[in-house]
Amino acid sequence: MTSFLIRAVVSALALWLAAVLVPGIGFSGIGSLILAAVLLGVVNALVKPVLVILTLPLTILTLGLFLLVVNAAMLGLVGALVPGFEVDGFWAALLGALVVSLVSWVAGQVERRRD
């Protein structure tokens, strides 16, 4: 349970940073940001694996770069589902997904070093 809460907080901070850095991503309040972070975790756990398998030929052809498009699609889906969390277009979703991925990667590295 603690691991889930830490991941949700890291995701919320990553989404906040994406909203600050990327024009086209915004949120109306902390509640929508936390809901978006939790939903992003659920979407990444349930929908993303299916999309990764379906787009495997494109991912191999682009040497893995198409996974950024899949991540952008997940962020766009969360933006469409969560009231008060907005993602305006593909490029905003792509840049936002890049920011969220980088923050999550850094947090994962810090957690591994701590263990």
NUDO-375923 format. One record per residue (C-alpha): chain; x, y, z; residue number from 0. Coordinates in Angstrom, 3 decimals, always signed. Last residue first. Layout:
BEGIN
+------+----------+----------+----------+-----+
| unit |       xx |       yy |       zz | pos |
+------+----------+----------+----------+-----+
|    A |        X |        Y |        Z | NUM |
...
+------+----------+----------+----------+-----+
//
This chain:
BEGIN
+------+----------+----------+----------+-----+
| unit |       xx |       yy |       zz | pos |
+------+----------+----------+----------+-----+
|    A |  +17.149 |   +0.020 |   -1.269 | 114 |
|    A |  +17.807 |   +3.768 |   -1.370 | 113 |
|    A |  +19.679 |   +3.471 |   -4.663 | 112 |
|    A |  +16.683 |   +1.721 |   -6.181 | 111 |
|    A |  +14.269 |   +4.400 |   -4.929 | 110 |
|    A |  +16.398 |   +7.196 |   -6.362 | 109 |
|    A |  +16.527 |   +5.433 |   -9.734 | 108 |
|    A |  +12.758 |   +4.943 |   -9.708 | 107 |
|    A |  +12.225 |   +8.623 |   -8.904 | 106 |
|    A |  +14.473 |   +9.582 |  -11.823 | 105 |
|    A |  +12.517 |   +7.288 |  -14.161 | 104 |
|    A |   +9.187 |   +8.653 |  -12.955 | 103 |
|    A |  +10.377 |  +12.224 |  -13.536 | 102 |
|    A |  +11.623 |  +11.345 |  -17.018 | 101 |
|    A |   +8.427 |   +9.520 |  -17.943 | 100 |
|    A |   +6.215 |  +12.367 |  -16.708 |  99 |
|    A |   +8.247 |  +14.918 |  -18.683 |  98 |
|    A |   +8.154 |  +12.798 |  -21.853 |  97 |
|    A |   +4.438 |  +12.150 |  -21.426 |  96 |
|    A |   +3.895 |  +15.903 |  -21.143 |  95 |
|    A |   +5.886 |  +16.522 |  -24.322 |  94 |
|    A |   +3.839 |  +13.931 |  -26.201 |  93 |
|    A |   +0.518 |  +15.032 |  -24.707 |  92 |
|    A |   +1.217 |  +18.675 |  -25.556 |  91 |
|    A |   +2.198 |  +17.612 |  -29.048 |  90 |
|    A |   -0.945 |  +15.512 |  -29.504 |  89 |
|    A |   -3.518 |  +18.057 |  -28.490 |  88 |
|    A |   -4.680 |  +20.054 |  -25.510 |  87 |
|    A |   -4.330 |  +17.918 |  -22.384 |  86 |
|    A |   -6.649 |  +19.107 |  -19.653 |  85 |
|    A |   -7.259 |  +17.965 |  -16.087 |  84 |
|    A |  -10.337 |  +19.530 |  -14.491 |  83 |
|    A |  -12.620 |  +16.633 |  -15.316 |  82 |
|    A |  -10.604 |  +13.440 |  -15.687 |  81 |
|    A |  -11.510 |  +11.184 |  -18.620 |  80 |
|    A |  -10.213 |  +13.121 |  -21.635 |  79 |
|    A |   -6.976 |  +14.144 |  -19.944 |  78 |
|    A |   -6.450 |  +10.542 |  -18.801 |  77 |
|    A |   -6.865 |   +9.407 |  -22.406 |  76 |
|    A |   -4.418 |  +12.065 |  -23.564 |  75 |
|    A |   -1.857 |  +10.853 |  -21.030 |  74 |
|    A |   -2.289 |   +7.276 |  -22.240 |  73 |
|    A |   -2.009 |   +8.413 |  -25.875 |  72 |
|    A |   +1.183 |  +10.301 |  -25.058 |  71 |
|    A |   +2.619 |   +7.150 |  -23.490 |  70 |
|    A |   +1.754 |   +5.207 |  -26.666 |  69 |
|    A |   +3.388 |   +7.936 |  -28.762 |  68 |
|    A |   +6.501 |   +7.742 |  -26.593 |  67 |
|    A |   +6.434 |   +3.963 |  -27.078 |  66 |
|    A |   +6.824 |   +4.673 |  -30.801 |  65 |
|    A |  +10.466 |   +5.502 |  -30.092 |  64 |
|    A |  +11.268 |   +1.857 |  -29.351 |  63 |
|    A |  +13.586 |   +1.176 |  -32.285 |  62 |
|    A |  +11.137 |   +2.761 |  -34.757 |  61 |
|    A |  +10.541 |   -0.536 |  -36.584 |  60 |
|    A |  +10.408 |   -2.462 |  -33.307 |  59 |
|    A |   +7.798 |   -0.096 |  -31.889 |  58 |
|    A |   +5.838 |   -0.172 |  -35.112 |  57 |
|    A |   +5.763 |   -3.980 |  -35.062 |  56 |
|    A |   +4.848 |   -3.978 |  -31.350 |  55 |
|    A |   +1.848 |   -1.679 |  -31.764 |  54 |
|    A |   -0.779 |   -4.199 |  -30.669 |  53 |
|    A |   +1.426 |   -5.518 |  -27.858 |  52 |
|    A |   +2.178 |   -2.032 |  -26.540 |  51 |
|    A |   -1.483 |   -1.075 |  -26.840 |  50 |
|    A |   -2.565 |   -4.048 |  -24.719 |  49 |
|    A |   +0.130 |   -3.322 |  -22.136 |  48 |
|    A |   -0.974 |   +0.350 |  -21.992 |  47 |
|    A |   -4.627 |   -0.315 |  -21.205 |  46 |
|    A |   -4.514 |   -2.025 |  -17.801 |  45 |
|    A |   -1.462 |   -0.958 |  -15.770 |  44 |
|    A |   -0.788 |   +2.330 |  -17.538 |  43 |
|    A |   -4.488 |   +3.187 |  -17.374 |  42 |
|    A |   -4.569 |   +2.433 |  -13.640 |  41 |
|    A |   -1.457 |   +4.512 |  -12.961 |  40 |
|    A |   -2.776 |   +7.360 |  -15.094 |  39 |
|    A |   -6.051 |   +7.138 |  -13.163 |  38 |
|    A |   -4.203 |   +7.625 |   -9.880 |  37 |
|    A |   -2.234 |  +10.584 |  -11.243 |  36 |
|    A |   -5.323 |  +12.148 |  -12.861 |  35 |
|    A |   -7.248 |  +11.839 |   -9.585 |  34 |
|    A |   -4.360 |  +13.491 |   -7.749 |  33 |
|    A |   -4.255 |  +16.362 |  -10.255 |  32 |
|    A |   -8.035 |  +16.753 |  -10.266 |  31 |
|    A |   -7.994 |  +17.029 |   -6.489 |  30 |
|    A |   -5.088 |  +19.487 |   -6.506 |  29 |
|    A |   -7.059 |  +21.904 |   -8.596 |  28 |
|    A |   -7.988 |  +23.092 |  -12.071 |  27 |
|    A |   -5.350 |  +21.296 |  -14.090 |  26 |
|    A |   -3.351 |  +22.173 |  -17.157 |  25 |
|    A |   -1.452 |  +20.771 |  -20.098 |  24 |
|    A |   -1.399 |  +22.819 |  -23.299 |  23 |
|    A |   +1.856 |  +24.632 |  -22.655 |  22 |
|    A |   +4.301 |  +22.181 |  -21.127 |  21 |
|    A |   +6.522 |  +23.185 |  -18.207 |  20 |
|    A |   +4.085 |  +23.891 |  -15.371 |  19 |
|    A |   +1.536 |  +21.256 |  -16.378 |  18 |
|    A |   +4.336 |  +18.715 |  -16.867 |  17 |
|    A |   +5.692 |  +19.574 |  -13.423 |  16 |
|    A |   +2.228 |  +19.040 |  -11.909 |  15 |
|    A |   +1.899 |  +15.750 |  -13.789 |  14 |
|    A |   +5.266 |  +14.619 |  -12.431 |  13 |
|    A |   +4.295 |  +15.679 |   -8.914 |  12 |
|    A |   +1.033 |  +13.727 |   -9.200 |  11 |
|    A |   +2.901 |  +10.722 |  -10.573 |  10 |
|    A |   +5.392 |  +10.854 |   -7.693 |   9 |
|    A |   +2.499 |  +11.091 |   -5.212 |   8 |
|    A |   +0.723 |   +8.150 |   -6.846 |   7 |
|    A |   +3.940 |   +6.108 |   -6.857 |   6 |
|    A |   +4.483 |   +6.808 |   -3.164 |   5 |
|    A |   +0.887 |   +5.864 |   -2.393 |   4 |
|    A |   +1.175 |   +2.599 |   -4.336 |   3 |
|    A |   +4.435 |   +1.713 |   -2.582 |   2 |
|    A |   +2.847 |   +2.365 |   +0.801 |   1 |
|    A |   +0.000 |   +0.000 |   +0.000 |   0 |
+------+----------+----------+----------+-----+
//
